[in-house]
Every structure is written in structure tokens, then in C-alpha cells.
Amino acid sequence: MAQGILVTGGAGYIGSHVARQLGEAGERVVTLDNLCTGFREAVTHGELVIGDTGDQALVSRVLAEHDIDTIMHFAAHTVVPESVTDPLKYYRNNTCATRNLLQCAAEAGVKHIVFSSTAAVYGLPPGGVASEDTPTAPINAYGTSKLMSEWMLRDLAAAGGPSYVALRYFNVAGSDPEGRIGQSTPNATLLVKVACEVVVGKREALTIFGTDYDTPDGTGVRDYIHVEDLATAHLDALRWLRDGGEPKVLNCGYGHGYSVREVAQAFERVTGEPLPVREAERRAGDPPTLVANASRIRELFGWTPKHDDLDQIVASSLAWERAPRYSA
Ligand code: UDP
């Protein structure tokens, strides 16, 4: 039997899309998720083990029993504003739990790790565009908690531990084109999710945080990437590692940005209805612009996005919002 892939956080939004693509590609997938924000129904392939990445005995047992040689690590808290008010929650669940996972992985002889990192490691990059060589300077505990995990991976690999690819995600949105899984995270703060909730009547209006930024229309600009393309990048990373590729830290975005107003307009195009918005002050800690220089992942992996289209991203997010298979 081929060795298996452990997907931590595989019942969550991004992890479930990656696990689904892995399963469809014929990989043997085992999901480890404590279901604190994930959903049992999001696990479409392989076994679900309910538990915590920080539980050493459990992780070691799962690695041995399922003959795991690769870990894809998504389990994390991901709400940036919450990380500012409760930083230790983020250092415990993201950084300390990752340390535990890595210890278990090293002891079990795991060969490959693909790590879910974030553009938040860049903080406020000069000019709003970040390449992998841009200095890291996170401005919230979420970004710092992930950066510390990247460092552990780097140092462990240098000491003979698993090789790894860390993918720094920009703004992820969209859902499975076949509508089986999607983003059902409660108390959403992410723009596309919030706008979807406005469309279906869960919220009255989209609040635009800041209209006086130094951007073309005064609102914040981000690099929105479809979760299906992001998921494919993880399968590309797996191939890279299996082919003996060295450790890599790579941006995962499309390399171009849209403003909050442009996202709102995309919703109006897709629905054919006006999207109610209200304008408000800037949200603390938001950079004006954050866009990827994402040429490296294309060059190295031959990563080829198939859904680089804002209206498609919006339509697929909205399709899930209107017909979710599960929700909190
Ligand atoms: N944003 C907004 N209203 C919202 C949520 C987000 O105007 O309800 C803006 C936010 O200020 C930023 C962009 O949308 O400019 C993307 O924010 P999001 O929280 O989706 O992701 P982030 O880039 O902060 O990780």
C-alpha cells in the first residue's frame, strides 16, 4: 500500500479542498481535525481522525498506524483581528501545535511537509507588492505565529528533518465548482464571505473599511485567489518534494489586485442587483495594498491557475452561500 498523506485541518475550508483534490488524484488521505471550526461533512475522502495537532500521543499514533510519509498542515486559527486581541491563542494553536507536529513528524521519519502559510508574514510591504525576497515583518500575531512555523520547518529541514514547501497564501475565496464543499466558517470577517452574507440577507450591508487609502479608488487592494487554484498548488508542491526538490517558500496569488469597490462591483455583475454598502473608518492593521509577486511558483512548479477571474470567484463563493451542504 502506498504511503499516506496526513491533512491536518482537512475538515476546514482550504484543507478540505486540498484533501478532495488529493483524493481525486488517487492519494490515500487521512484527515486530522479537532472540528473546532471544521465540518465532518467537508471530509470527502479517506478517514477522519478527530483530535488536536498539539496532541503528541495522538499524532504519533496516527503517523505510525496510517503509514504517513507526507503531512499537509492546515490546522490553525486564522482570524487576524482575533489574533490581535488574543495573541496567545494563536501562538498556542498555530505555533506550539506546529512544533509538536514537527517533533512527531521527525521522530516518525516523515519525508515531506506542505505548510499553509500566509501573506500576513509580509506585514506592510513597500509598494504593496511582496515577493518571497521581501523582508518578513508581520504586524499581527496571526502572521507572526505562521512565520515562526516557517522558521521551525527551515531549521528542522537543515538539521536533516522533513523537506518542505511553505505556501504563502494571499486572499483565498471561492469554493468547489461542484458545490460539495465550501466556506462555512462562522463569524466571517473576510471580504468575499461577508459580501456573500449580504447577498443572501444574513447581513444588511457590506461595510467598506477605509475609503481614503492611497489606492486608485481609495479602498484596500488585495490579490484574490480561487481556492481550487490554491489547492492545485499543494499537489504541485507534493510532486516537487517527491521529485527530490529542495525546501521552498513560495507566494501563492495571481499577481494582480482588486479593490474593495471592485469586489463589490463584481458581486453586482454576478447577481444583477445592487450590493448595499456603507463606508467606515479604516480597520486597524490593514495594509492599503497587498499583492503577490507570484512568478516563482509558476516557474518552479509550472503552476497554472485555471480560475483567475474575479467574477468566477464571486459566483462560486455565492453558489455555496446559497446552497451550503453544511453550516455552523
Ligand atoms: N474589507 C472590508 N469590509 C469587510 C471585510 C474586509 O472593507 O467587511 C476589506 C479590508 O479592509 C481589506 C480587504 O477588504 O482591504 C480584504 O480584507 P479581508 O479581511 O478579506 O482579508 P485580509 O486582506 O485582511 O487578510
Boltz pocket constraint, residues with backbone or C-beta under 6 A from the ligand:
constraints:
  - pocket:
      binder: B
      contacts: [[A, 80], [A, 171], [A, 189], [A, 190], [A, 191], [A, 192], [A, 194], [A, 206], [A, 207], [A, 208], [A, 209], [A, 210], [A, 219], [A, 220], [A, 221], [A, 222], [A, 260], [A, 283], [A, 286], [A, 287], [A, 288]]
      max_distance: 6.0
